[in-house]
């Protein structure tokens, strides 16, 4: 599943084409994705202008001139495609144009027409149209924690939400109610950088270590966005090329390989927490 850096890469790839564009000729090719498309979806998009492109956690939000916001979650394999390009393409070994395409439209900006399509092989993605003033309180967003790259995220926030918690720090960071948008890859990498064991109870992490953790969460996300995200098997950037952050993984996917910390001598280990693989160095990340 694309995580925050990959979704942000998609947003940035679409922004030059969609911001300020008028949407015409919308077409819906099936009644549903993971959930049914909104009622009168095509009618409500037709003629609307995209005011800007936002991201909240792993959601893309396009506020429209009609007073509604078009919301998209890419699920596992969702991708927006532009004519001849594929912003945030997934399943890159599959044909981009037309394959598993479930909706499309034309975006007109400064006299330039661009065809936009949405393809989703596994159909775990979904779309919604929500009154813009109601987005914040909508069920998809109401319980989300602060953005890890925003002003609301800090060591003080982590100390507050983790206070007294016996749940391990890894699973606690993945809880979207605590921090919005963090996923498995970047939590593993941030915990390694902060030298915190993923087995540590969240409520037992000291304030100085939370300070470092908050810093490393921000930094690893910024580094990944700069690198265009991570390509394991699915993700491709706006030009159809791969992200490059996977070449900088310190622990994720490196079970049994030497720790990258000079002089450590340990090897990356793997365990399962909350149904997901956790990668860490038992030497550098002691409890």
Secondary structure as the mmCIF struct_conf table of DSSP 4:
data_model
#
loop_
_struct_conf.conf_type_id
_struct_conf.id
_struct_conf.beg_label_comp_id
_struct_conf.beg_label_asym_id
_struct_conf.beg_label_seq_id
_struct_conf.end_label_comp_id
_struct_conf.end_label_asym_id
_struct_conf.end_label_seq_id
HELX_RH_AL_P HELX_RH_AL_P1 UNK A 4 UNK A 18
TURN_TY1_P TURN_TY1_P1 UNK A 19 UNK A 20
HELX_LH_PP_P HELX_LH_PP_P1 UNK A 21 UNK A 21
STRN STRN1 UNK A 22 UNK A 28
BEND BEND1 UNK A 30 UNK A 31
STRN STRN2 UNK A 32 UNK A 32
BEND BEND2 UNK A 33 UNK A 35
STRN STRN3 UNK A 36 UNK A 36
HELX_LH_PP_P HELX_LH_PP_P2 UNK A 37 UNK A 38
TURN_TY1_P TURN_TY1_P2 UNK A 39 UNK A 40
HELX_RH_AL_P HELX_RH_AL_P2 UNK A 41 UNK A 45
TURN_TY1_P TURN_TY1_P3 UNK A 46 UNK A 47
STRN STRN4 UNK A 49 UNK A 50
STRN STRN5 UNK A 54 UNK A 56
TURN_TY1_P TURN_TY1_P4 UNK A 57 UNK A 58
STRN STRN6 UNK A 59 UNK A 63
STRN STRN7 UNK A 64 UNK A 64
TURN_TY1_P TURN_TY1_P5 UNK A 65 UNK A 66
BEND BEND3 UNK A 67 UNK A 67
STRN STRN8 UNK A 68 UNK A 73
TURN_TY1_P TURN_TY1_P6 UNK A 75 UNK A 77
STRN STRN9 UNK A 78 UNK A 82
TURN_TY1_P TURN_TY1_P7 UNK A 83 UNK A 84
STRN STRN10 UNK A 85 UNK A 85
TURN_TY1_P TURN_TY1_P8 UNK A 87 UNK A 88
STRN STRN11 UNK A 89 UNK A 89
BEND BEND4 UNK A 91 UNK A 91
TURN_TY1_P TURN_TY1_P9 UNK A 92 UNK A 93
BEND BEND5 UNK A 94 UNK A 94
BEND BEND6 UNK A 96 UNK A 98
TURN_TY1_P TURN_TY1_P10 UNK A 99 UNK A 100
STRN STRN12 UNK A 101 UNK A 109
TURN_TY1_P TURN_TY1_P11 UNK A 110 UNK A 111
STRN STRN13 UNK A 112 UNK A 120
BEND BEND7 UNK A 121 UNK A 122
STRN STRN14 UNK A 126 UNK A 131
HELX_RH_3T_P HELX_RH_3T_P1 UNK A 132 UNK A 134
TURN_TY1_P TURN_TY1_P12 UNK A 135 UNK A 137
BEND BEND8 UNK A 138 UNK A 138
TURN_TY1_P TURN_TY1_P13 UNK A 139 UNK A 143
STRN STRN15 UNK A 146 UNK A 147
TURN_TY1_P TURN_TY1_P14 UNK A 148 UNK A 149
BEND BEND9 UNK A 150 UNK A 150
TURN_TY1_P TURN_TY1_P15 UNK A 151 UNK A 152
BEND BEND10 UNK A 154 UNK A 154
HELX_RH_AL_P HELX_RH_AL_P3 UNK A 155 UNK A 162
TURN_TY1_P TURN_TY1_P16 UNK A 163 UNK A 164
BEND BEND11 UNK A 167 UNK A 167
STRN STRN16 UNK A 168 UNK A 168
HELX_RH_AL_P HELX_RH_AL_P4 UNK A 169 UNK A 174
TURN_TY1_P TURN_TY1_P17 UNK A 176 UNK A 178
STRN STRN17 UNK A 179 UNK A 180
BEND BEND12 UNK A 181 UNK A 181
HELX_RH_AL_P HELX_RH_AL_P5 UNK A 184 UNK A 194
TURN_TY1_P TURN_TY1_P18 UNK A 195 UNK A 195
TURN_TY1_P TURN_TY1_P19 UNK A 198 UNK A 199
BEND BEND13 UNK A 200 UNK A 200
STRN STRN18 UNK A 201 UNK A 201
HELX_RH_3T_P HELX_RH_3T_P2 UNK A 202 UNK A 204
BEND BEND14 UNK A 205 UNK A 205
HELX_RH_AL_P HELX_RH_AL_P6 UNK A 207 UNK A 226
TURN_TY1_P TURN_TY1_P20 UNK A 227 UNK A 228
BEND BEND15 UNK A 232 UNK A 234
STRN STRN19 UNK A 236 UNK A 236
TURN_TY1_P TURN_TY1_P21 UNK A 238 UNK A 239
BEND BEND16 UNK A 240 UNK A 240
HELX_LH_PP_P HELX_LH_PP_P3 UNK A 241 UNK A 243
HELX_RH_3T_P HELX_RH_3T_P3 UNK A 245 UNK A 248
BEND BEND17 UNK A 250 UNK A 251
TURN_TY1_P TURN_TY1_P22 UNK A 252 UNK A 253
TURN_TY1_P TURN_TY1_P23 UNK A 255 UNK A 256
BEND BEND18 UNK A 257 UNK A 257
STRN STRN20 UNK A 258 UNK A 258
HELX_LH_PP_P HELX_LH_PP_P4 UNK A 259 UNK A 259
BEND BEND19 UNK A 260 UNK A 261
TURN_TY1_P TURN_TY1_P24 UNK A 262 UNK A 263
STRN STRN21 UNK A 267 UNK A 267
STRN STRN22 UNK A 268 UNK A 273
TURN_TY1_P TURN_TY1_P25 UNK A 274 UNK A 275
STRN STRN23 UNK A 276 UNK A 281
TURN_TY1_P TURN_TY1_P26 UNK A 282 UNK A 284
BEND BEND20 UNK A 285 UNK A 285
#
